[in-house]
Amino acid sequence: MSARRSAIGLVFVVLALLIILPPMFGWFRDDYSRFDRKSFTVESAVDGDTLILADGRATRVALLGVDAPDLPDAHFSQHAMRYLDARLRGRRILLKLDGTQTRDDAGRLLAYVYLGDTDLVNADIVRDGLAYADRRSRHTFAPQIEQLENEARTRKRGLWENLADEQQPPWRREWLKSRGK
């Protein structure tokens, strides 16, 4: 009888591990099959580079290659959040993933966000001067988004008008310093 109880106990332990461990290690979460080239409705914008999907899980999506000023009081942060929310709230978007890193350190899904087939929101927000091209990681559209930032900066669009060096995020100040600027 004791061997039978031990065997039953072992079966329960194995079943419990099979249920508990996979989500902890991301085995069930295949971001490419769940999100890549899939359409979703946007619930709202959290800030200038993060949105929430109305997917029943409130998935947070970060605009890949973009760093908007941090809320609540960084230079132009409120403008960036309002811009993203006005463009996307309640709208259908298409997500496209890039590379092997699909999540950031905060667990947000990293994606290119499209309105329609060709309107890349990641590029638009940088072009319109409401966010920086995030140069901390490489991705497919990095050269294009960086070029759009250069144009916005040259034309003093959005946050680039009257931007003081100390108003830029620390990572960007370090990047500029490393380039001798």
PyMOL commands that set and color helices and strands:
alter all, ss='L'
color gray80, all
select helices_A, chain A and resi 2-25+31-35+77-88+121-127+142-154+158-160+165-167+170-178
alter helices_A, ss='H'
color red, helices_A
select strands_A, chain A and resi 38-47+50-53+60-63+66-67+92-96+109-115+119-120+132-133
alter strands_A, ss='S'
color yellow, strands_A
deselect
rebuild
show_as cartoon
